[in-house]
Amino acid sequence: MRKRVFLAGIAAVVMVAAWPQGLSAQAAAANPLLVPDKGAFRILLEGAEVGAEQFETAPSGNAWIARSETVIRVPGGNESRSTGQLRLSADGTPLRYDWTAQAEKKTSGAVEFEQGTAKTSINFGGQNPYQQDFVFPSPRLAVLDNNLYHQYALLALLYNWSAKGQQTFPVLIPQDMTPGSISVESLGAKTVEAAPLEALRVSSADLEIVVYFDARRRLMRLEVPAANVAVVRR
């Protein structure tokens, strides 16, 4: 049962905690810039494919758009569909986020980011959406929404690859209206299926995720060892 719950909300594992101070200018300068990317992930549970995600990151005017759509069909459960579109600056600072999620019912929402304040709203199908604001100590934070795994690619922009070590980042899960934090640590160079990759370990109070990037800092693979879940680029 835990594995099914995990697939329904991978990002919901972040721990609610005190938020760290924002990244320094030096740390931001040590990070790579966004690059155009487009493709698909296979979502595997115990080695069996249970879903897929289509994604694209592309420039849009003086900003960037990272969009993705995921379909998950876990045996014995309902099909779920999720979409997300994140508008962000070249250094990974979120500007606006729009999402939809549909299983038995459809919900949608949006987040406006202004100087460290996330103005969130969720529409459950009624006339008046539920609204709530969250204040962060820095405008640079991770948006890791449920079932949208490509958003973990943006951790490559937040993490200071030169400093290495364990680093903590504020996080927002828009579908759950949940702020929190995650710990990210470099695991160094790894070879996965004959491909040389760089790995980051993403940790919360109750779960550990390993994400793998190629030399261009593109997300290639995501693993949750405790749940036997893998998200693999086609």
HUDA-V696551 format. One record per pair of residues at least 4 apart in sequence whose C-alpha atoms are under 6 Angstrom apart, sorted by the first residue. I is the first residue (numbers start at 1). GAP is how many residues later the second one is. Records with the same first field share a line. If there is no record, write none. Layout:
# HUDA-V696551
I->GAP / GAP
This chain:
# HUDA-V696551
3->224
6->4
9->137 / 138
10->136
11->133 / 134 / 135
14->166 / 167 / 168 / 190
15->165 / 166 / 189 / 190
16->164
17->163
19->151
21->116
22->116
23->4
27->133
30->130
31->126 / 129
32->125
34->56
36->21 / 22
37->19 / 20
38->17 / 18
39->16
40->13 / 14 / 15 / 193 / 194
41->11 / 12 / 191 / 192 / 193
42->10 / 189 / 190
43->6 / 7 / 8 / 9 / 188
44->4 / 5 / 6 / 185 / 186
45->184
46->182
50->22 / 23 / 24
51->20 / 21 / 22
52->18 / 19
53->16 / 17
54->14 / 15
55->12 / 13
56->10 / 11
57->8 / 9
58->6 / 7
59->5
60->4
63->25 / 26
64->23 / 24
65->21 / 22
66->19 / 20
67->17 / 18
68->15 / 16
69->13 / 14
70->11 / 12
71->9 / 10
72->7 / 8
73->6
80->22 / 23
81->20 / 21
82->18 / 19
83->16 / 17
84->14 / 15
85->12 / 13
86->10 / 11
87->8 / 9
88->4 / 5 / 6 / 7
89->4
92->65
93->47
95->18
96->15 / 16 / 17
97->13 / 14
98->11 / 12
99->9 / 10
100->7 / 8
101->5 / 6
102->4
107->16 / 17
108->14 / 15
109->12 / 13 / 14
110->10 / 11
111->8 / 9
112->6 / 7
113->4 / 5
115->24
116->19 / 20 / 22 / 23
117->17 / 18
118->15 / 16
119->14
120->11 / 12 / 13
121->9 / 10
122->7 / 8
123->6
141->29 / 30
142->29
143->28 / 29
144->7 / 29
145->28 / 29
153->66
155->4
164->22
165->20
166->18 / 19
167->16 / 17
168->14 / 15
169->12 / 13
170->10 / 11
171->8 / 9 / 10
172->6 / 7
173->4 / 5
182->21 / 22
183->19 / 20
184->17 / 18
185->15 / 16
186->14
187->12 / 13
188->10 / 11
189->8 / 9
190->6 / 7 / 8
191->4 / 5 / 6
197->16 / 17
198->14 / 15
199->12 / 13
200->10 / 11
201->8 / 9
202->6 / 7
203->5
209->14 / 15
210->12 / 13
211->10 / 11
212->7 / 8 / 9
213->4 / 5 / 6 / 7
214->4
220->13
221->10 / 11
222->8 / 9
223->6 / 7
224->4 / 5
